[in-house]
């Protein structure tokens, strides 16, 4: 029996395996299937890491997450980014944010350079895009382990992040770029996708939910593109803004500075004019 004094009967609980070997769950405590799958993935990568592995990684999109077992498991991934819906500022909401702080304060954030869609982005400076000149280093960001997105509710309903998905994979490195030149290259290889109805909350364990694991290449690709967009448009766990205001923006190149730099270092004259 849960804290409300009610409990669904065990007859709702169902577990199945598809012809492809994908495991799925109906009924109560569907999060058990999510955590078990993640634990199995971590053990698999511990025993047989991929070529030039930088460790297991997880990208997640949840309405909210507070389940201790799930949070503990996520915290053991080498690279992690969980994006959740922006929370309010009531006493209850502040207490909820506190439960996620240990996970948010971890040092296992996501390397932005692993994703083409995140290259060229940098943190806002005083509300504006960062200006980059000829001598400026390009951004080398690590996205924190927990981010938020959307609108802070202060009255009427607002659009929210309502997905409950987890994409597991592996970070890898290489010392050559696509043309064979010497370079430090990192990437993310998606391998397993969880989709379902259950939030990452402890209360969801007593509700009737659905969830299953997939490894279809198109599903992995689509989920990855969606989750990277969540990261690109995310904000801190408790941002100042009540509205949708991503903290990451494309850098603003100082065209005049680049033009002056090019003029200073360009050859004097042109032999074709001789």
N, C-alpha and C positions, 0 to 999 in steps of 0.2 A: 504494500500500500504506500502511495506517495504522500507528500505533505498536505495535499488537498483532501485526503481521506478517501480517494477513489483509485481504482486500478482496473485496467482492462484485463480480461482473461487471456490466458496463454494460447488459446485456440486461434488467435489472430496471427501468431508468429509463424512465419514461413521462411525457409532458406532454400535456394535453388542454385543450380549450376547449368549454364547454357552449354550447347554443343561445343562452343569455342573455349569452354573452361572458365567463363566469366561468372563470378559468384554474385548473387543478389539476395536481398533481404526484404521481407515485409513484416510489419507488426511492431512490437515493442523493442526498445533498446537496439535500434538499427545502428546507432553509433558504434556498437560492438564490432560490427562488420567493417566499419571504416577504420577504427583503431587497430583491429587485428590485421587488416590488409597493410596498413602503414608499418606496423611492427615487423611483419613479414618482409616488406620491401627493405627496411633498414637492415635486417639480418642478411638478406640476399646481397645487398651492396657491401656489407662488411665482409662476407665470405668471398664474393666474386665481383670486385669493382670493375667498371668498364675501363677501356683504354684511356690513359692519361686522365683519370678521374680526379675531380676536386670534391667528391663527396655527393651524397644524395641531396636533392633539393625538392621543395614543395611550394607550389603556388596555390593559394586558396581564395575563394570568395564566399563569404557568409553574411547573412543578415546580422548575426551576432555569435560570439564564441565565449563560453565560460566553463566548459566541461573540463575539470582538472586533468583527467586521464588523457583527453585529446590534446590539451595544451602542453602537457608534459611530453607527449610523443612528438609533437611538432617542434618543440624546443630542442630535440636531439638531431634535427636535420642540419646539415652543414650550411645550407643556404635556404632561407625561408622568407616568404612575404604573404601575409594574410591580410586581405582587405575586407573591412566590415563597414556596415552602414554607420554614418555619423550619428553620434549619441547627443542627447540633450544635456542640460546643465542642472537638472533637478538633483536633490540629495540622493535619490535612488540611482540616477544616471551616473553621478560621480562615483558612487560605490561600485557600480558595474565596471566603470573604467579602471578602477583600482585593481580589479581581479585580473585584468589583462596586462597590467604594468610589468610583472616579472617577465612575461613573454616578449613584450615590446622592448624591454631594456636589454635583450640578448644581443650578443655580438655576431649573430648568424644571419645578417641581412642579405639581400639579394644583389648581386653584382649587375649593375645596369648595363655594363659593356657586353654582357652576354646576349643582349636583345637589340637588334637593329632599330626597333621602334623607339628605344630609349636613348640612342646615341644623339648627341646634340642638345639634350635637355639639361637644365641645371636649375638649382633652387632659385626661387624669386629673391630679389634684393629690393627691400622697401616697396614691395608690391609690384615690382616691374621685372621684366626679363633681364638677366645678367648680360652686360655688354662685353664682348670679346674683341680684343685688338690683336695686332700681329704678334706681340710678345706674350699673349695670354695662353696658359695651358688649357687644353680642352677638358671638359668635365670628366671626372673619374668617380662616378657616384656609387655608393652602396645604399640601396633602398632599405630602410629599417624593417625589421621583421613584422611589425603590425602597422597598418595604415587604415585610414578611414576615407569614405567617399560619400558625396551627396549633400543633403540639406538637413539642417538641424530643425526638428519640429518644434514650433512655438505656438501652435494653434491647429489649423486645419491639417489634414493629411498631406504629406509631401512624397514625391517619388523616392523610392529606397532601393538599395541593393538587396535583392531577394534571392540570389543564387545560393546554392549549397553544393559547391564543387571543390574538389581537391585534385590537383594535377601533380603527380609524382614523376621525378626524373633524376637526371644526374648532370652535374656541372662537369665540363671537360676543358682542357687547355691544349693549346698547340703553339709551336714556335715559328709557324709559317702562316702567311696570309693566303688568300685565294689565288694569288699569282705566284706563289712560291717564294716571296720575299720574307726576310727575317722580321718577325713581329710577335708580340705577345697577344695571343688570341684566346678568348674564352667563349664558351657557348653552353647552351642548355639542351639536353636531349630528353624530350618527353617520352614516358614509357607507360604510364598507367593513370587512368582517370576514374574518379569517383563522382557519380551523379546521384542525386536523391532529393528528398523533401525535408530531411532532418537538419535543423540548425545545429551549430556546434555547441549546443547548450546542454547542461545536465538535465534540465526539465524535459528535453526532447526524448530522453531515454524511456520515459513513461508514456509517451504519446504513440499513436499508431502512425508509422512512417514507412518510407520506402527508400532503398538505396542499392546501388550495384556498382561493380567495377567493370571497366571497359579498357580495351587496348586497340580499338579501331584507329588506324592512322589518321583518317579524316576527322574523327572526333577529337583526337589528341591535338591536331593542328588547329582546329577551330577553338577549342578550349584555351589553348596556349595564347592565341591571338587575342581572345577576349580578356584573359587574365593580365596580359601585358598592358592592355589598354586601361584596365583598372589601376595598375601601378602608375602608369603615366599620368592619370588624372586624379591621383590620390592626394590626401592631406595627412597631417599628423594625427595621432590618436585623439587629441582633444584640441582641434584648431580654433582660432579666434573667430573665423568666419562662420556665419550661420547658413550661408548659401554655398552652392557648388563653386569652389574656387581652388583649382588644382595648384599645388605648391611648385610643381615642375613646369617650366616653360622652355620653348626653344630659345637657345641663346640668340642674342641680337648682335650681329656682326657690325663693327664700326667701319663702314665702307670708306669714309674719308681717311681714316688711319691706314687702312689697307692700301688705298690708292697712293698715299704719300710714301708708304713703305716700298711699294712697287716702283715708284718714280725714283726713289733714292738709290735703289739697288739695280735698276735696269741698266744695260749697256748704253753708253753715250753714243748717240747717232745710230745709223743703220747702214750696214755695208751695201744694201740693195739700192741706196740712194746715191752711191758714189758714181 
